[in-house]
Amino acid sequence: MTGLRPRPVAFGLVVAVCSACGSRSSDDIPPGLLEAIAKGAVDGTGEYPEGPYGGELGDVAPNVCVEGWRDPSAEAYDADAMETVCFADFWHPEATSASLLLVNTSAIWCLACQAEYGGSGSRPSLSAEASARADRGLELLGVLFQDSQFEPADSSDGVTWAKSFSVDFPFGVDAPFAMGAFADPQLQPFNMVLDTTDMRIVLRVEGDEPDTLWPAIDSLLQ
């Protein structure tokens, strides 16, 4: 794979689904959450649901922002065309049917992440799986946070990754790892689903578990 130098990945499985969970106490703030809130802070004009915010099932997710593209292929994966992409861009409070955002985190060192993005003869790619559900209310945001040496990813890493997998969905680079508000960096890929009517977390899957992830999303889309 041109430009990518894969390294072994340790991954596990933690699956949780919530259709109507209550918010936990805001007293126990997870690592990275304050940074995520600050990075994606809104100005109080109603552009994002109010907190308290958290990183567990039923919590309102903080408005995490990354630098990337809303349509990478249309921008020809040009680093100079990168812009700020936030959870708030996917907030649809007016939705009257299923409306979900799948947020996927990955790292260049993660072989399972490469398998997820690339797919195979027997396994659809991440993009193909999401596209097959787009007309039912699913959107996808991909986030790259580390390079092949476990260092923070930069824009050039984002370009390499996006080009290698012909990424055609919103995608960005998370150098400060704001997604650490939700994800363990050692358990990758990480997939989190938000109900975009209120930006609450309704599903979390750690590790490469497509046979768990996609049926759970299908259930939420019903």
C-alpha positions as CSV (number, residue, x, y, z in Angstrom):
1,M,0.0,0.0,0.0
2,T,1.7,3.1,-1.2
3,G,2.7,5.6,1.5
4,L,1.5,3.5,4.4
5,R,3.7,1.4,6.7
6,P,1.5,-0.9,8.7
7,R,2.4,-2.1,12.2
8,P,0.7,-4.7,14.3
9,V,-2.4,-3.6,16.1
10,A,-3.9,-4.7,19.4
11,F,-7.6,-4.5,19.4
12,G,-10.4,-5.8,21.5
13,L,-14.2,-5.6,21.7
14,V,-16.4,-3.4,23.9
15,V,-19.9,-3.1,22.5
16,A,-22.7,-1.0,24.0
17,V,-26.0,0.2,22.6
18,C,-28.4,2.7,23.9
19,S,-31.8,3.8,22.5
20,A,-32.9,6.0,25.4
21,C,-30.2,6.3,28.1
22,G,-30.0,8.9,30.7
23,S,-27.0,11.2,31.0
24,R,-24.4,10.3,33.6
25,S,-23.1,12.8,36.1
26,S,-20.9,15.5,34.7
27,D,-18.6,15.4,37.8
28,D,-16.4,12.6,36.3
29,I,-15.0,14.2,33.2
30,P,-13.1,11.7,31.0
31,P,-9.6,12.6,29.7
32,G,-9.6,14.8,26.7
33,L,-13.3,15.9,27.1
34,L,-12.5,19.4,28.2
35,E,-10.1,19.8,25.3
36,A,-12.8,18.5,22.9
37,I,-15.4,20.9,24.2
38,A,-13.0,23.8,24.0
39,K,-11.9,22.9,20.5
40,G,-15.5,22.7,19.2
41,A,-17.0,25.4,21.4
42,V,-20.1,27.0,20.1
43,D,-21.2,30.6,20.8
44,G,-24.6,30.0,22.4
45,T,-26.6,30.8,19.2
46,G,-28.2,27.4,19.1
47,E,-25.8,25.8,16.7
48,Y,-25.3,22.7,18.9
49,P,-27.2,21.1,21.8
50,E,-26.4,22.3,25.3
51,G,-24.5,20.1,27.7
52,P,-23.6,18.8,30.2
53,Y,-21.4,16.8,27.8
54,G,-19.9,13.3,28.3
55,G,-18.4,10.4,26.6
56,E,-20.6,7.5,27.6
57,L,-23.8,6.0,26.3
58,G,-26.7,8.5,26.6
59,D,-24.4,11.5,27.0
60,V,-24.5,14.5,24.6
61,A,-21.2,14.3,22.8
62,P,-19.1,17.5,22.9
63,N,-18.8,19.3,19.6
64,V,-15.5,17.7,18.4
65,C,-13.9,19.4,15.4
66,V,-11.1,18.1,13.1
67,E,-9.3,19.6,10.1
68,G,-10.2,17.9,6.9
69,W,-12.7,17.8,4.0
70,R,-16.4,17.5,3.8
71,D,-15.9,15.9,0.3
72,P,-12.2,14.7,0.0
73,S,-12.5,13.4,-3.5
74,A,-14.1,16.6,-4.8
75,E,-11.2,18.5,-3.3
76,A,-8.7,16.1,-4.9
77,Y,-7.3,15.4,-1.4
78,D,-5.6,18.8,-1.4
79,A,-4.2,19.7,2.0
80,D,-4.6,23.4,1.3
81,A,-8.4,22.8,0.8
82,M,-8.8,21.4,4.3
83,E,-11.3,23.1,6.6
84,T,-12.8,22.6,10.0
85,V,-15.3,19.8,10.2
86,C,-17.4,19.5,13.4
87,F,-20.0,17.2,14.9
88,A,-22.3,20.3,14.7
89,D,-22.2,20.0,10.9
90,F,-24.2,16.8,11.2
91,W,-26.8,18.1,13.8
92,H,-30.3,17.6,12.5
93,P,-32.7,18.6,15.3
94,E,-35.6,18.8,12.7
95,A,-35.2,15.2,11.6
96,T,-38.5,13.2,11.8
97,S,-37.0,9.8,10.8
98,A,-33.8,7.9,11.7
99,S,-30.8,10.3,11.6
100,L,-27.4,8.9,12.7
101,L,-23.8,9.9,12.5
102,L,-21.2,7.1,12.5
103,V,-17.8,8.5,13.7
104,N,-14.9,6.2,12.9
105,T,-11.4,6.7,14.4
106,S,-8.3,5.1,12.8
107,A,-4.5,5.2,12.9
108,I,-2.0,4.4,10.2
109,W,-0.3,1.8,12.3
110,C,-3.6,-0.1,12.7
111,L,-3.9,-3.1,10.4
112,A,-7.5,-3.6,11.3
113,C,-8.3,0.0,10.4
114,Q,-6.7,-0.6,7.0
115,A,-8.8,-3.7,6.5
116,E,-11.9,-1.7,7.5
117,Y,-11.2,1.1,5.0
118,G,-10.0,-1.1,2.2
119,G,-12.5,-4.0,2.4
120,S,-11.9,-7.2,0.6
121,G,-13.6,-9.6,-1.8
122,S,-15.8,-10.9,1.1
123,R,-16.0,-7.7,3.1
124,P,-17.4,-4.3,2.0
125,S,-15.3,-1.3,2.8
126,L,-16.3,1.2,5.4
127,S,-17.5,3.6,2.7
128,A,-19.5,0.9,0.9
129,E,-21.3,-0.1,4.1
130,A,-22.1,3.5,5.0
131,S,-23.2,4.3,1.5
132,A,-25.6,1.4,1.5
133,R,-27.4,2.9,4.5
134,A,-27.2,6.6,3.5
135,D,-30.8,6.7,2.2
136,R,-32.0,5.3,5.6
137,G,-30.4,8.2,7.5
138,L,-26.8,7.3,8.1
139,E,-23.9,9.7,7.7
140,L,-20.2,8.9,8.2
141,L,-17.2,11.0,9.5
142,G,-13.8,9.4,9.4
143,V,-11.0,10.6,11.8
144,L,-7.3,9.8,11.6
145,F,-5.3,10.5,14.8
146,Q,-1.9,8.7,14.6
147,D,0.8,7.9,12.1
148,S,2.8,4.7,11.6
149,Q,5.1,5.7,14.5
150,F,2.2,6.3,17.0
151,E,2.8,10.0,16.7
152,P,0.0,12.6,16.1
153,A,-1.2,12.5,12.5
154,D,-0.7,15.6,10.4
155,S,-2.3,16.9,7.2
156,S,0.2,14.9,5.0
157,D,-0.8,11.7,6.8
158,G,-4.4,12.6,6.2
159,V,-3.7,13.1,2.5
160,T,-1.9,9.8,2.2
161,W,-4.6,7.8,4.0
162,A,-7.5,9.4,2.1
163,K,-5.8,8.9,-1.3
164,S,-4.8,5.3,-0.5
165,F,-8.4,4.4,0.3
166,S,-10.1,6.8,-2.2
167,V,-12.1,8.3,0.8
168,D,-15.3,9.8,-0.5
169,F,-17.0,10.8,2.8
170,P,-16.3,13.6,5.4
171,F,-12.8,12.9,6.8
172,G,-10.3,14.8,9.0
173,V,-7.1,14.6,11.0
174,D,-7.3,14.7,14.8
175,A,-3.8,15.6,15.9
176,P,-4.7,16.6,19.5
177,F,-6.9,13.4,19.7
178,A,-10.0,15.2,20.8
179,M,-11.7,11.8,20.1
180,G,-9.9,10.6,23.2
181,A,-12.9,11.9,25.0
182,F,-14.5,8.6,23.8
183,A,-11.9,6.3,22.4
184,D,-9.0,4.3,23.8
185,P,-6.1,4.9,21.4
186,Q,-4.9,1.3,21.8
187,L,-8.3,-0.2,20.8
188,Q,-8.7,0.6,17.2
189,P,-10.7,1.1,15.1
190,F,-13.3,2.7,17.2
191,N,-16.8,3.3,16.0
192,M,-19.3,5.6,17.7
193,V,-22.9,6.4,16.6
194,L,-24.7,9.6,17.5
195,D,-28.4,10.3,17.2
196,T,-28.1,13.5,15.3
197,T,-31.4,14.9,16.5
198,D,-29.9,15.5,19.9
199,M,-26.2,14.4,19.5
200,R,-26.5,11.7,22.1
201,I,-24.2,8.7,22.0
202,V,-26.3,5.6,21.1
203,L,-23.6,3.0,20.1
204,R,-19.9,2.3,20.9
205,V,-17.9,-0.5,19.4
206,E,-14.1,-0.9,20.1
207,G,-12.1,-3.1,17.7
208,D,-12.7,-4.4,14.3
209,E,-16.1,-6.1,14.7
210,P,-18.2,-5.5,11.5
211,D,-20.5,-8.4,12.3
212,T,-21.5,-6.5,15.4
213,L,-21.3,-2.9,14.2
214,W,-23.5,-3.1,11.1
215,P,-26.4,-5.1,12.5
216,A,-26.5,-2.8,15.5
217,I,-26.6,0.2,13.2
218,D,-29.4,-1.5,11.1
219,S,-31.4,-1.9,14.3
220,L,-31.0,1.7,15.2
221,L,-32.1,2.8,11.7
222,Q,-35.3,0.9,11.9
